[in-house]
Amino acid sequence: LADNQIACAYLTNTTTRTRSQIADLLTEAGMAVRADEVITAAVLTAEYVRDRYPHARCFLVNSGQIAEDMPGIDIVYSSEFDGPRAPEAPDVVL
């Protein structure tokens, strides 16, 4: 596809790996994949939240480290809700 200048994208619903991690795995398997060609659930969720809830504080319920795929999203983690400096409740739960 690349030789013929045909755009390509790889769509996955995983929430435990970043675009970069998936691109690396596919490249190791013999496919030349760039991170910007990978579309994950986190990428689409971030786009949705930016459009529908700009400036929202988002509580991320996830076992993977996917924050790098969610630029522009104010992510709050469960550890931040403990102690005297705990923030107010998040606006969105992801």
mmCIF file as gemmi writes it, N, C-alpha and C atoms, coordinates in Angstrom:
data_model
loop_
_atom_site.group_PDB
_atom_site.id
_atom_site.type_symbol
_atom_site.label_atom_id
_atom_site.label_alt_id
_atom_site.label_comp_id
_atom_site.label_asym_id
_atom_site.label_entity_id
_atom_site.label_seq_id
_atom_site.pdbx_PDB_ins_code
_atom_site.Cartn_x
_atom_site.Cartn_y
_atom_site.Cartn_z
_atom_site.occupancy
_atom_site.B_iso_or_equiv
_atom_site.pdbx_formal_charge
_atom_site.auth_seq_id
_atom_site.auth_asym_id
_atom_site.pdbx_PDB_model_num
ATOM 1 N N . LEU Axp A 1 ? 0.825 -1.201 0 1 0 ? 1 A 1
ATOM 2 C CA . LEU Axp A 1 ? 0 0 0 1 0 ? 1 A 1
ATOM 3 C C . LEU Axp A 1 ? 0.865 1.259 0 1 0 ? 1 A 1
ATOM 4 N N . ALA Axp A 2 ? 1.894 1.253 0.854 1 0 ? 2 A 1
ATOM 5 C CA . ALA Axp A 2 ? 2.762 2.428 0.943 1 0 ? 2 A 1
ATOM 6 C C . ALA Axp A 2 ? 3.465 2.693 -0.382 1 0 ? 2 A 1
ATOM 7 N N . ASP Axp A 3 ? 3.894 1.633 -1.056 1 0 ? 3 A 1
ATOM 8 C CA . ASP Axp A 3 ? 4.57 1.792 -2.347 1 0 ? 3 A 1
ATOM 9 C C . ASP Axp A 3 ? 3.678 2.467 -3.384 1 0 ? 3 A 1
ATOM 10 N N . ASN Axp A 4 ? 2.385 2.267 -3.254 1 0 ? 4 A 1
ATOM 11 C CA . ASN Axp A 4 ? 1.412 2.855 -4.178 1 0 ? 4 A 1
ATOM 12 C C . ASN Axp A 4 ? 0.759 4.114 -3.62 1 0 ? 4 A 1
ATOM 13 N N . GLN Axp A 5 ? 1.308 4.624 -2.523 1 0 ? 5 A 1
ATOM 14 C CA . GLN Axp A 5 ? 0.811 5.831 -1.861 1 0 ? 5 A 1
ATOM 15 C C . GLN Axp A 5 ? -0.673 5.742 -1.51 1 0 ? 5 A 1
ATOM 16 N N . ILE Axp A 6 ? -1.054 4.587 -1.008 1 0 ? 6 A 1
ATOM 17 C CA . ILE Axp A 6 ? -2.426 4.373 -0.554 1 0 ? 6 A 1
ATOM 18 C C . ILE Axp A 6 ? -2.439 4.498 0.965 1 0 ? 6 A 1
ATOM 19 N N . ALA Axp A 7 ? -3.279 5.387 1.461 1 0 ? 7 A 1
ATOM 20 C CA . ALA Axp A 7 ? -3.369 5.6 2.904 1 0 ? 7 A 1
ATOM 21 C C . ALA Axp A 7 ? -3.847 4.332 3.597 1 0 ? 7 A 1
ATOM 22 N N . CYS Axp A 8 ? -3.335 4.131 4.783 1 0 ? 8 A 1
ATOM 23 C CA . CYS Axp A 8 ? -3.685 2.93 5.533 1 0 ? 8 A 1
ATOM 24 C C . CYS Axp A 8 ? -3.855 3.297 7.004 1 0 ? 8 A 1
ATOM 25 N N . ALA Axp A 9 ? -4.798 2.659 7.66 1 0 ? 9 A 1
ATOM 26 C CA . ALA Axp A 9 ? -5.003 2.865 9.089 1 0 ? 9 A 1
ATOM 27 C C . ALA Axp A 9 ? -5.297 1.525 9.733 1 0 ? 9 A 1
ATOM 28 N N . TYR Axp A 10 ? -4.943 1.418 10.997 1 0 ? 10 A 1
ATOM 29 C CA . TYR Axp A 10 ? -5.155 0.194 11.764 1 0 ? 10 A 1
ATOM 30 C C . TYR Axp A 10 ? -6.022 0.555 12.959 1 0 ? 10 A 1
ATOM 31 N N . LEU Axp A 11 ? -7.193 -0.011 13.027 1 0 ? 11 A 1
ATOM 32 C CA . LEU Axp A 11 ? -8.164 0.297 14.07 1 0 ? 11 A 1
ATOM 33 C C . LEU Axp A 11 ? -8.206 -0.838 15.081 1 0 ? 11 A 1
ATOM 34 N N . THR Axp A 12 ? -8.126 -0.482 16.37 1 0 ? 12 A 1
ATOM 35 C CA . THR Axp A 12 ? -8.202 -1.482 17.426 1 0 ? 12 A 1
ATOM 36 C C . THR Axp A 12 ? -9.019 -0.933 18.587 1 0 ? 12 A 1
ATOM 37 N N . ASN Axp A 13 ? -9.655 -1.827 19.315 1 0 ? 13 A 1
ATOM 38 C CA . ASN Axp A 13 ? -10.424 -1.389 20.484 1 0 ? 13 A 1
ATOM 39 C C . ASN Axp A 13 ? -9.651 -1.598 21.783 1 0 ? 13 A 1
ATOM 40 N N . THR Axp A 14 ? -8.373 -1.887 21.689 1 0 ? 14 A 1
ATOM 41 C CA . THR Axp A 14 ? -7.595 -2.1 22.903 1 0 ? 14 A 1
ATOM 42 C C . THR Axp A 14 ? -7.476 -0.813 23.715 1 0 ? 14 A 1
ATOM 43 N N . THR Axp A 15 ? -7.437 -0.965 25.021 1 0 ? 15 A 1
ATOM 44 C CA . THR Axp A 15 ? -7.237 0.174 25.914 1 0 ? 15 A 1
ATOM 45 C C . THR Axp A 15 ? -6.048 -0.061 26.837 1 0 ? 15 A 1
ATOM 46 N N . THR Axp A 16 ? -5.257 -1.073 26.538 1 0 ? 16 A 1
ATOM 47 C CA . THR Axp A 16 ? -4.118 -1.381 27.404 1 0 ? 16 A 1
ATOM 48 C C . THR Axp A 16 ? -2.777 -1.037 26.775 1 0 ? 16 A 1
ATOM 49 N N . ARG Axp A 17 ? -2.77 -0.646 25.516 1 0 ? 17 A 1
ATOM 50 C CA . ARG Axp A 17 ? -1.528 -0.295 24.823 1 0 ? 17 A 1
ATOM 51 C C . ARG Axp A 17 ? -1.707 1.021 24.077 1 0 ? 17 A 1
ATOM 52 N N . THR Axp A 18 ? -0.602 1.746 23.973 1 0 ? 18 A 1
ATOM 53 C CA . THR Axp A 18 ? -0.628 3.011 23.239 1 0 ? 18 A 1
ATOM 54 C C . THR Axp A 18 ? -0.477 2.757 21.744 1 0 ? 18 A 1
ATOM 55 N N . ARG Axp A 19 ? -0.722 3.789 20.985 1 0 ? 19 A 1
ATOM 56 C CA . ARG Axp A 19 ? -0.542 3.704 19.533 1 0 ? 19 A 1
ATOM 57 C C . ARG Axp A 19 ? 0.897 3.313 19.194 1 0 ? 19 A 1
ATOM 58 N N . SER Axp A 20 ? 1.835 3.899 19.898 1 0 ? 20 A 1
ATOM 59 C CA . SER Axp A 20 ? 3.247 3.599 19.65 1 0 ? 20 A 1
ATOM 60 C C . SER Axp A 20 ? 3.562 2.141 19.931 1 0 ? 20 A 1
ATOM 61 N N . GLN Axp A 21 ? 3.028 1.622 21.032 1 0 ? 21 A 1
ATOM 62 C CA . GLN Axp A 21 ? 3.266 0.22 21.372 1 0 ? 21 A 1
ATOM 63 C C . GLN Axp A 21 ? 2.685 -0.708 20.311 1 0 ? 21 A 1
ATOM 64 N N . ILE Axp A 22 ? 1.502 -0.398 19.834 1 0 ? 22 A 1
ATOM 65 C CA . ILE Axp A 22 ? 0.859 -1.233 18.811 1 0 ? 22 A 1
ATOM 66 C C . ILE Axp A 22 ? 1.637 -1.147 17.5 1 0 ? 22 A 1
ATOM 67 N N . ALA Axp A 23 ? 2.05 0.049 17.128 1 0 ? 23 A 1
ATOM 68 C CA . ALA Axp A 23 ? 2.838 0.209 15.901 1 0 ? 23 A 1
ATOM 69 C C . ALA Axp A 23 ? 4.14 -0.577 15.998 1 0 ? 23 A 1
ATOM 70 N N . ASP Axp A 24 ? 4.781 -0.541 17.154 1 0 ? 24 A 1
ATOM 71 C CA . ASP Axp A 24 ? 6.019 -1.306 17.351 1 0 ? 24 A 1
ATOM 72 C C . ASP Axp A 24 ? 5.772 -2.799 17.208 1 0 ? 24 A 1
ATOM 73 N N . LEU Axp A 25 ? 4.683 -3.293 17.805 1 0 ? 25 A 1
ATOM 74 C CA . LEU Axp A 25 ? 4.359 -4.723 17.71 1 0 ? 25 A 1
ATOM 75 C C . LEU Axp A 25 ? 4.115 -5.137 16.262 1 0 ? 25 A 1
ATOM 76 N N . LEU Axp A 26 ? 3.368 -4.328 15.532 1 0 ? 26 A 1
ATOM 77 C CA . LEU Axp A 26 ? 3.084 -4.649 14.136 1 0 ? 26 A 1
ATOM 78 C C . LEU Axp A 26 ? 4.345 -4.568 13.277 1 0 ? 26 A 1
ATOM 79 N N . THR Axp A 27 ? 5.195 -3.605 13.575 1 0 ? 27 A 1
ATOM 80 C CA . THR Axp A 27 ? 6.454 -3.477 12.836 1 0 ? 27 A 1
ATOM 81 C C . THR Axp A 27 ? 7.354 -4.681 13.104 1 0 ? 27 A 1
ATOM 82 N N . GLU Axp A 28 ? 7.416 -5.116 14.362 1 0 ? 28 A 1
ATOM 83 C CA . GLU Axp A 28 ? 8.194 -6.309 14.707 1 0 ? 28 A 1
ATOM 84 C C . GLU Axp A 28 ? 7.655 -7.547 13.997 1 0 ? 28 A 1
ATOM 85 N N . ALA Axp A 29 ? 6.363 -7.543 13.701 1 0 ? 29 A 1
ATOM 86 C CA . ALA Axp A 29 ? 5.738 -8.677 13.003 1 0 ? 29 A 1
ATOM 87 C C . ALA Axp A 29 ? 5.94 -8.592 11.489 1 0 ? 29 A 1
ATOM 88 N N . GLY Axp A 30 ? 6.65 -7.56 11.036 1 0 ? 30 A 1
ATOM 89 C CA . GLY Axp A 30 ? 6.955 -7.466 9.616 1 0 ? 30 A 1
ATOM 90 C C . GLY Axp A 30 ? 6.16 -6.444 8.838 1 0 ? 30 A 1
ATOM 91 N N . MET Axp A 31 ? 5.322 -5.684 9.516 1 0 ? 31 A 1
ATOM 92 C CA . MET Axp A 31 ? 4.535 -4.646 8.85 1 0 ? 31 A 1
ATOM 93 C C . MET Axp A 31 ? 5.145 -3.292 9.211 1 0 ? 31 A 1
ATOM 94 N N . ALA Axp A 32 ? 5.353 -2.449 8.246 1 0 ? 32 A 1
ATOM 95 C CA . ALA Axp A 32 ? 5.894 -1.114 8.518 1 0 ? 32 A 1
ATOM 96 C C . ALA Axp A 32 ? 4.738 -0.196 8.905 1 0 ? 32 A 1
ATOM 97 N N . VAL Axp A 33 ? 4.546 -0.027 10.209 1 0 ? 33 A 1
ATOM 98 C CA . VAL Axp A 33 ? 3.41 0.745 10.717 1 0 ? 33 A 1
ATOM 99 C C . VAL Axp A 33 ? 3.923 1.913 11.552 1 0 ? 33 A 1
ATOM 100 N N . ARG Axp A 34 ? 3.385 3.101 11.284 1 0 ? 34 A 1
ATOM 101 C CA . ARG Axp A 34 ? 3.687 4.284 12.083 1 0 ? 34 A 1
ATOM 102 C C . ARG Axp A 34 ? 2.6 4.459 13.145 1 0 ? 34 A 1
ATOM 103 N N . ALA Axp A 35 ? 2.958 5.054 14.256 1 0 ? 35 A 1
ATOM 104 C CA . ALA Axp A 35 ? 1.998 5.269 15.338 1 0 ? 35 A 1
ATOM 105 C C . ALA Axp A 35 ? 0.803 6.097 14.884 1 0 ? 35 A 1
ATOM 106 N N . ASP Axp A 36 ? 1.024 7.059 13.998 1 0 ? 36 A 1
ATOM 107 C CA . ASP Axp A 36 ? -0.09 7.901 13.553 1 0 ? 36 A 1
ATOM 108 C C . ASP Axp A 36 ? -1.056 7.172 12.624 1 0 ? 36 A 1
ATOM 109 N N . GLU Axp A 37 ? -0.719 5.944 12.235 1 0 ? 37 A 1
ATOM 110 C CA . GLU Axp A 37 ? -1.628 5.126 11.428 1 0 ? 37 A 1
ATOM 111 C C . GLU Axp A 37 ? -2.519 4.243 12.3 1 0 ? 37 A 1
ATOM 112 N N . VAL Axp A 38 ? -2.244 4.22 13.603 1 0 ? 38 A 1
ATOM 113 C CA . VAL Axp A 38 ? -2.999 3.376 14.53 1 0 ? 38 A 1
ATOM 114 C C . VAL Axp A 38 ? -4.081 4.219 15.199 1 0 ? 38 A 1
ATOM 115 N N . ILE Axp A 39 ? -5.299 3.72 15.168 1 0 ? 39 A 1
ATOM 116 C CA . ILE Axp A 39 ? -6.431 4.387 15.807 1 0 ? 39 A 1
ATOM 117 C C . ILE Axp A 39 ? -6.91 3.476 16.93 1 0 ? 39 A 1
ATOM 118 N N . THR Axp A 40 ? -6.84 3.984 18.156 1 0 ? 40 A 1
ATOM 119 C CA . THR Axp A 40 ? -7.255 3.194 19.319 1 0 ? 40 A 1
ATOM 120 C C . THR Axp A 40 ? -8.527 3.779 19.93 1 0 ? 40 A 1
ATOM 121 N N . ALA Axp A 41 ? -9.105 3.036 20.838 1 0 ? 41 A 1
ATOM 122 C CA . ALA Axp A 41 ? -10.277 3.518 21.568 1 0 ? 41 A 1
ATOM 123 C C . ALA Axp A 41 ? -9.933 4.793 22.336 1 0 ? 41 A 1
ATOM 124 N N . ALA Axp A 42 ? -8.718 4.871 22.866 1 0 ? 42 A 1
ATOM 125 C CA . ALA Axp A 42 ? -8.302 6.062 23.615 1 0 ? 42 A 1
ATOM 126 C C . ALA Axp A 42 ? -8.246 7.293 22.716 1 0 ? 42 A 1
ATOM 127 N N . VAL Axp A 43 ? -7.739 7.136 21.517 1 0 ? 43 A 1
ATOM 128 C CA . VAL Axp A 43 ? -7.651 8.25 20.568 1 0 ? 43 A 1
ATOM 129 C C . VAL Axp A 43 ? -9.047 8.77 20.232 1 0 ? 43 A 1
ATOM 130 N N . LEU Axp A 44 ? -9.955 7.863 19.943 1 0 ? 44 A 1
ATOM 131 C CA . LEU Axp A 44 ? -11.323 8.264 19.593 1 0 ? 44 A 1
ATOM 132 C C . LEU Axp A 44 ? -12.063 8.844 20.794 1 0 ? 44 A 1
ATOM 133 N N . THR Axp A 45 ? -11.828 8.279 21.973 1 0 ? 45 A 1
ATOM 134 C CA . THR Axp A 45 ? -12.456 8.799 23.188 1 0 ? 45 A 1
ATOM 135 C C . THR Axp A 45 ? -11.967 10.211 23.473 1 0 ? 45 A 1
ATOM 136 N N . ALA Axp A 46 ? -10.675 10.433 23.328 1 0 ? 46 A 1
ATOM 137 C CA . ALA Axp A 46 ? -10.116 11.767 23.557 1 0 ? 46 A 1
ATOM 138 C C . ALA Axp A 46 ? -10.725 12.786 22.597 1 0 ? 46 A 1
ATOM 139 N N . GLU Axp A 47 ? -10.875 12.399 21.352 1 0 ? 47 A 1
ATOM 140 C CA . GLU Axp A 47 ? -11.489 13.291 20.362 1 0 ? 47 A 1
ATOM 141 C C . GLU Axp A 47 ? -12.922 13.635 20.773 1 0 ? 47 A 1
ATOM 142 N N . TYR Axp A 48 ? -13.66 12.632 21.211 1 0 ? 48 A 1
ATOM 143 C CA . TYR Axp A 48 ? -15.046 12.831 21.639 1 0 ? 48 A 1
ATOM 144 C C . TYR Axp A 48 ? -15.105 13.774 22.846 1 0 ? 48 A 1
ATOM 145 N N . VAL Axp A 49 ? -14.258 13.533 23.836 1 0 ? 49 A 1
ATOM 146 C CA . VAL Axp A 49 ? -14.27 14.352 25.049 1 0 ? 49 A 1
ATOM 147 C C . VAL Axp A 49 ? -13.87 15.791 24.726 1 0 ? 49 A 1
ATOM 148 N N . ARG Axp A 50 ? -12.846 15.98 23.908 1 0 ? 50 A 1
ATOM 149 C CA . ARG Axp A 50 ? -12.441 17.344 23.531 1 0 ? 50 A 1
ATOM 150 C C . ARG Axp A 50 ? -13.578 18.084 22.834 1 0 ? 50 A 1
ATOM 151 N N . ASP Axp A 51 ? -14.334 17.377 21.999 1 0 ? 51 A 1
ATOM 152 C CA . ASP Axp A 51 ? -15.448 18.001 21.276 1 0 ? 51 A 1
ATOM 153 C C . ASP Axp A 51 ? -16.647 18.283 22.17 1 0 ? 51 A 1
ATOM 154 N N . ARG Axp A 52 ? -17.002 17.326 23.016 1 0 ? 52 A 1
ATOM 155 C CA . ARG Axp A 52 ? -18.241 17.414 23.794 1 0 ? 52 A 1
ATOM 156 C C . ARG Axp A 52 ? -18.061 18.018 25.191 1 0 ? 52 A 1
ATOM 157 N N . TYR Axp A 53 ? -16.881 17.836 25.78 1 0 ? 53 A 1
ATOM 158 C CA . TYR Axp A 53 ? -16.635 18.288 27.155 1 0 ? 53 A 1
ATOM 159 C C . TYR Axp A 53 ? -15.298 19.026 27.247 1 0 ? 53 A 1
ATOM 160 N N . PRO Axp A 54 ? -15.15 20.128 26.546 1 0 ? 54 A 1
ATOM 161 C CA . PRO Axp A 54 ? -13.866 20.838 26.6 1 0 ? 54 A 1
ATOM 162 C C . PRO Axp A 54 ? -13.545 21.281 28.028 1 0 ? 54 A 1
ATOM 163 N N . HIS Axp A 55 ? -12.297 21.153 28.396 1 0 ? 55 A 1
ATOM 164 C CA . HIS Axp A 55 ? -11.789 21.554 29.719 1 0 ? 55 A 1
ATOM 165 C C . HIS Axp A 55 ? -12.298 20.667 30.854 1 0 ? 55 A 1
ATOM 166 N N . ALA Axp A 56 ? -12.879 19.525 30.545 1 0 ? 56 A 1
ATOM 167 C CA . ALA Axp A 56 ? -13.382 18.623 31.589 1 0 ? 56 A 1
ATOM 168 C C . ALA Axp A 56 ? -12.229 17.908 32.282 1 0 ? 56 A 1
ATOM 169 N N . ARG Axp A 57 ? -12.406 17.647 33.574 1 0 ? 57 A 1
ATOM 170 C CA . ARG Axp A 57 ? -11.469 16.813 34.331 1 0 ? 57 A 1
ATOM 171 C C . ARG Axp A 57 ? -11.987 15.391 34.205 1 0 ? 57 A 1
ATOM 172 N N . CYS Axp A 58 ? -11.169 14.489 33.72 1 0 ? 58 A 1
ATOM 173 C CA . CYS Axp A 58 ? -11.603 13.13 33.401 1 0 ? 58 A 1
ATOM 174 C C . CYS Axp A 58 ? -10.93 12.101 34.293 1 0 ? 58 A 1
ATOM 175 N N . PHE Axp A 59 ? -11.742 11.287 34.923 1 0 ? 59 A 1
ATOM 176 C CA . PHE Axp A 59 ? -11.24 10.18 35.733 1 0 ? 59 A 1
ATOM 177 C C . PHE Axp A 59 ? -11.095 8.985 34.811 1 0 ? 59 A 1
ATOM 178 N N . LEU Axp A 60 ? -9.873 8.51 34.639 1 0 ? 60 A 1
ATOM 179 C CA . LEU Axp A 60 ? -9.579 7.424 33.716 1 0 ? 60 A 1
ATOM 180 C C . LEU Axp A 60 ? -9.542 6.092 34.457 1 0 ? 60 A 1
ATOM 181 N N . VAL Axp A 61 ? -10.473 5.201 34.129 1 0 ? 61 A 1
ATOM 182 C CA . VAL Axp A 61 ? -10.534 3.861 34.713 1 0 ? 61 A 1
ATOM 183 C C . VAL Axp A 61 ? -9.938 2.918 33.676 1 0 ? 61 A 1
ATOM 184 N N . ASN Axp A 62 ? -8.671 2.583 33.852 1 0 ? 62 A 1
ATOM 185 C CA . ASN Axp A 62 ? -7.98 1.786 32.84 1 0 ? 62 A 1
ATOM 186 C C . ASN Axp A 62 ? -6.734 1.16 33.444 1 0 ? 62 A 1
ATOM 187 N N . SER Axp A 63 ? -6.37 -0.015 32.962 1 0 ? 63 A 1
ATOM 188 C CA . SER Axp A 63 ? -5.173 -0.681 33.476 1 0 ? 63 A 1
ATOM 189 C C . SER Axp A 63 ? -3.928 -0.362 32.654 1 0 ? 63 A 1
ATOM 190 N N . GLY Axp A 64 ? -4.083 0.22 31.486 1 0 ? 64 A 1
ATOM 191 C CA . GLY Axp A 64 ? -2.937 0.556 30.644 1 0 ? 64 A 1
ATOM 192 C C . GLY Axp A 64 ? -2.554 2.013 30.781 1 0 ? 64 A 1
ATOM 193 N N . GLN Axp A 65 ? -1.338 2.336 30.402 1 0 ? 65 A 1
ATOM 194 C CA . GLN Axp A 65 ? -0.846 3.715 30.441 1 0 ? 65 A 1
ATOM 195 C C . GLN Axp A 65 ? -1.086 4.364 29.085 1 0 ? 65 A 1
ATOM 196 N N . ILE Axp A 66 ? -2.288 4.841 28.87 1 0 ? 66 A 1
ATOM 197 C CA . ILE Axp A 66 ? -2.68 5.343 27.551 1 0 ? 66 A 1
ATOM 198 C C . ILE Axp A 66 ? -2.81 6.86 27.489 1 0 ? 66 A 1
ATOM 199 N N . ALA Axp A 67 ? -2.424 7.556 28.536 1 0 ? 67 A 1
ATOM 200 C CA . ALA Axp A 67 ? -2.586 9.011 28.578 1 0 ? 67 A 1
ATOM 201 C C . ALA Axp A 67 ? -1.895 9.707 27.411 1 0 ? 67 A 1
ATOM 202 N N . GLU Axp A 68 ? -0.788 9.151 26.917 1 0 ? 68 A 1
ATOM 203 C CA . GLU Axp A 68 ? -0.089 9.801 25.796 1 0 ? 68 A 1
ATOM 204 C C . GLU Axp A 68 ? -0.944 9.837 24.533 1 0 ? 68 A 1
ATOM 205 N N . ASP Axp A 69 ? -1.935 8.956 24.458 1 0 ? 69 A 1
ATOM 206 C CA . ASP Axp A 69 ? -2.839 8.943 23.308 1 0 ? 69 A 1
ATOM 207 C C . ASP Axp A 69 ? -4.049 9.849 23.516 1 0 ? 69 A 1
ATOM 208 N N . MET Axp A 70 ? -4.045 10.598 24.622 1 0 ? 70 A 1
ATOM 209 C CA . MET Axp A 70 ? -5.178 11.46 24.936 1 0 ? 70 A 1
ATOM 210 C C . MET Axp A 70 ? -4.709 12.895 25.188 1 0 ? 70 A 1
ATOM 211 N N . PRO Axp A 71 ? -3.976 13.478 24.235 1 0 ? 71 A 1
ATOM 212 C CA . PRO Axp A 71 ? -3.489 14.843 24.457 1 0 ? 71 A 1
ATOM 213 C C . PRO Axp A 71 ? -4.64 15.836 24.594 1 0 ? 71 A 1
ATOM 214 N N . GLY Axp A 72 ? -4.435 16.792 25.479 1 0 ? 72 A 1
ATOM 215 C CA . GLY Axp A 72 ? -5.456 17.812 25.675 1 0 ? 72 A 1
ATOM 216 C C . GLY Axp A 72 ? -6.546 17.414 26.651 1 0 ? 72 A 1
ATOM 217 N N . ILE Axp A 73 ? -6.446 16.207 27.21 1 0 ? 73 A 1
ATOM 218 C CA . ILE Axp A 73 ? -7.438 15.738 28.177 1 0 ? 73 A 1
ATOM 219 C C . ILE Axp A 73 ? -6.836 15.843 29.576 1 0 ? 73 A 1
ATOM 220 N N . ASP Axp A 74 ? -7.553 16.479 30.487 1 0 ? 74 A 1
ATOM 221 C CA . ASP Axp A 74 ? -7.109 16.61 31.88 1 0 ? 74 A 1
ATOM 222 C C . ASP Axp A 74 ? -7.479 15.325 32.611 1 0 ? 74 A 1
ATOM 223 N N . ILE Axp A 75 ? -6.52 14.417 32.717 1 0 ? 75 A 1
ATOM 224 C CA . ILE Axp A 75 ? -6.771 13.108 33.326 1 0 ? 75 A 1
ATOM 225 C C . ILE Axp A 75 ? -6.437 13.152 34.81 1 0 ? 75 A 1
ATOM 226 N N . VAL Axp A 76 ? -7.36 12.636 35.613 1 0 ? 76 A 1
ATOM 227 C CA . VAL Axp A 76 ? -7.186 12.538 37.05 1 0 ? 76 A 1
ATOM 228 C C . VAL Axp A 76 ? -7.173 11.055 37.398 1 0 ? 76 A 1
ATOM 229 N N . TYR Axp A 77 ? -6.206 10.645 38.213 1 0 ? 77 A 1
ATOM 230 C CA . TYR Axp A 77 ? -6.088 9.236 38.594 1 0 ? 77 A 1
ATOM 231 C C . TYR Axp A 77 ? -6.641 9.009 39.993 1 0 ? 77 A 1
ATOM 232 N N . SER Axp A 78 ? -7.016 7.771 40.298 1 0 ? 78 A 1
ATOM 233 C CA . SER Axp A 78 ? -7.626 7.449 41.59 1 0 ? 78 A 1
ATOM 234 C C . SER Axp A 78 ? -6.723 7.831 42.753 1 0 ? 78 A 1
ATOM 235 N N . SER Axp A 79 ? -5.417 7.736 42.595 1 0 ? 79 A 1
ATOM 236 C CA . SER Axp A 79 ? -4.495 8.084 43.678 1 0 ? 79 A 1
ATOM 237 C C . SER Axp A 79 ? -4.588 9.562 44.048 1 0 ? 79 A 1
ATOM 238 N N . GLU Axp A 80 ? -5.077 10.382 43.153 1 0 ? 80 A 1
ATOM 239 C CA . GLU Axp A 80 ? -5.201 11.814 43.41 1 0 ? 80 A 1
ATOM 240 C C . GLU Axp A 80 ? -6.437 12.153 44.241 1 0 ? 80 A 1
ATOM 241 N N . PHE Axp A 81 ? -7.279 11.18 44.523 1 0 ? 81 A 1
ATOM 242 C CA . PHE Axp A 81 ? -8.492 11.434 45.288 1 0 ? 81 A 1
ATOM 243 C C . PHE Axp A 81 ? -8.325 11.111 46.767 1 0 ? 81 A 1
ATOM 244 N N . ASP Axp A 82 ? -7.101 10.854 47.194 1 0 ? 82 A 1
ATOM 245 C CA . ASP Axp A 82 ? -6.825 10.545 48.596 1 0 ? 82 A 1
ATOM 246 C C . ASP Axp A 82 ? -6.131 11.727 49.262 1 0 ? 82 A 1
ATOM 247 N N . GLY Axp A 83 ? -6.36 11.862 50.558 1 0 ? 83 A 1
ATOM 248 C CA . GLY Axp A 83 ? -5.633 12.854 51.33 1 0 ? 83 A 1
ATOM 249 C C . GLY Axp A 83 ? -6.256 14.231 51.318 1 0 ? 83 A 1
ATOM 250 N N . PRO Axp A 84 ? -5.619 15.15 52.038 1 0 ? 84 A 1
ATOM 251 C CA . PRO Axp A 84 ? -6.176 16.494 52.215 1 0 ? 84 A 1
ATOM 252 C C . PRO Axp A 84 ? -6.161 17.348 50.95 1 0 ? 84 A 1
ATOM 253 N N . ARG Axp A 85 ? -5.345 16.998 49.97 1 0 ? 85 A 1
ATOM 254 C CA . ARG Axp A 85 ? -5.271 17.799 48.752 1 0 ? 85 A 1
ATOM 255 C C . ARG Axp A 85 ? -6.071 17.181 47.615 1 0 ? 85 A 1
ATOM 256 N N . ALA Axp A 86 ? -6.991 16.296 47.951 1 0 ? 86 A 1
ATOM 257 C CA . ALA Axp A 86 ? -7.789 15.619 46.922 1 0 ? 86 A 1
ATOM 258 C C . ALA Axp A 86 ? -8.61 16.64 46.134 1 0 ? 86 A 1
ATOM 259 N N . PRO Axp A 87 ? -8.655 16.493 44.823 1 0 ? 87 A 1
ATOM 260 C CA . PRO Axp A 87 ? -9.432 17.425 43.994 1 0 ? 87 A 1
ATOM 261 C C . PRO Axp A 87 ? -10.924 17.162 44.108 1 0 ? 87 A 1
ATOM 262 N N . GLU Axp A 88 ? -11.681 18.069 43.549 1 0 ? 88 A 1
ATOM 263 C CA . GLU Axp A 88 ? -13.122 17.853 43.482 1 0 ? 88 A 1
ATOM 264 C C . GLU Axp A 88 ? -13.407 16.701 42.526 1 0 ? 88 A 1
ATOM 265 N N . ALA Axp A 89 ? -14.636 16.262 42.496 1 0 ? 89 A 1
ATOM 266 C CA . ALA Axp A 89 ? -15.036 15.148 41.628 1 0 ? 89 A 1
ATOM 267 C C . ALA Axp A 89 ? -14.75 15.479 40.166 1 0 ? 89 A 1
ATOM 268 N N . PRO Axp A 90 ? -14.421 14.462 39.378 1 0 ? 90 A 1
ATOM 269 C CA . PRO Axp A 90 ? -14.186 14.7 37.948 1 0 ? 90 A 1
ATOM 270 C C . PRO Axp A 90 ? -15.491 15.039 37.231 1 0 ? 90 A 1
ATOM 271 N N . ASP Axp A 91 ? -15.363 15.618 36.062 1 0 ? 91 A 1
ATOM 272 C CA . ASP Axp A 91 ? -16.523 15.95 35.24 1 0 ? 91 A 1
ATOM 273 C C . ASP Axp A 91 ? -16.972 14.761 34.399 1 0 ? 91 A 1
ATOM 274 N N . VAL Axp A 92 ? -16.005 13.93 33.994 1 0 ? 92 A 1
ATOM 275 C CA . VAL Axp A 92 ? -16.269 12.8 33.102 1 0 ? 92 A 1
ATOM 276 C C . VAL Axp A 92 ? -15.507 11.587 33.614 1 0 ? 92 A 1
ATOM 277 N N . VAL Axp A 93 ? -16.143 10.429 33.57 1 0 ? 93 A 1
ATOM 278 C CA . VAL Axp A 93 ? -15.474 9.169 33.91 1 0 ? 93 A 1
ATOM 279 C C . VAL Axp A 93 ? -15.273 8.399 32.618 1 0 ? 93 A 1
ATOM 280 N N . LEU Axp A 94 ? -14.033 8.003 32.367 1 0 ? 94 A 1
ATOM 281 C CA . LEU Axp A 94 ? -13.69 7.264 31.155 1 0 ? 94 A 1
ATOM 282 C C . LEU Axp A 94 ? -13.228 5.872 31.52 1 0 ? 94 A 1
